[in-house]
Amino acid sequence: MTHKVNLCSVSLRVEGMTCGSCVRSIEQRIGSLNGVMHIKVSLEQKSATVIFDNSKQSPESLAEAVEDMGFESSVPESSSVT
């Protein structure tokens, strides 16, 4: 039996990081969440790009997990295509 994985990518805004230790702690914590396949945090760009299974996580749940660590995080507004 195979499971279908619905991978999505989101770039979260992350405020409050001051050093490489902040980057590593976010990558370790969020990277360990169920459904997260990959995370890359950029101190310079104040962002985190996350590849995840959208049946297990959502952009909002990922941003909330970052906020639970003491950082400000938000999901950029997405523009809809008509």
C-alpha positions in Angstrom: 0.0 0.0 0.0 1.4 3.4 -1.0 0.7 6.7 0.6 0.4 9.8 -1.6 2.4 12.6 -0.4 1.3 16.1 -1.3 4.5 18.2 -1.0 4.2 22.0 -0.8 6.7 24.7 -0.3 6.2 27.9 1.7 8.5 30.8 2.5 7.7 32.2 6.0 8.8 35.6 7.3 10.8 35.2 10.5 11.6 38.2 12.7 13.8 38.2 15.8 16.7 36.0 14.8 20.0 37.5 15.9 22.6 34.8 15.0 23.4 31.5 13.5 22.3 29.8 16.7 18.8 31.0 16.1 18.9 29.7 12.6 20.1 26.3 13.7 17.4 26.0 16.5 14.6 26.9 14.1 15.9 24.4 11.5 16.2 21.6 14.1 12.8 22.3 15.8 10.7 22.8 12.7 12.6 20.2 10.7 11.6 17.6 13.3 7.9 18.2 12.9 5.8 15.5 11.4 5.4 16.1 7.7 8.3 18.5 7.3 10.7 17.2 4.6 13.2 20.1 4.4 13.8 23.6 5.9 16.2 26.3 5.0 16.4 29.4 7.3 18.1 32.6 6.2 19.2 35.1 8.8 19.9 37.7 6.2 16.6 37.4 4.4 14.7 36.9 7.7 12.9 33.9 6.2 12.4 30.2 6.4 11.6 28.1 3.3 9.9 24.8 4.3 9.0 21.8 2.1 6.2 19.9 3.8 3.4 17.4 3.3 0.2 19.5 3.3 -1.8 16.6 4.7 0.2 16.8 7.9 1.1 20.5 8.2 -0.1 23.9 6.9 1.7 27.2 6.4 -0.2 28.5 9.4 0.8 25.6 11.7 4.4 26.0 10.7 4.4 29.8 11.4 2.7 29.1 14.7 5.4 26.6 15.6 8.1 29.2 14.9 6.2 31.7 17.0 6.0 29.1 19.9 9.8 29.3 19.8 9.7 33.0 20.6 10.2 34.5 17.1 7.7 36.5 15.1 6.5 34.6 12.0 4.0 35.2 9.3 2.8 33.6 6.1 3.0 36.0 3.2 -0.3 36.8 1.5 -0.7 34.7 -1.6 -2.1 36.2 -4.7 -4.8 34.2 -6.3 -4.7 33.5 -10.0 -8.0 33.8 -11.9 
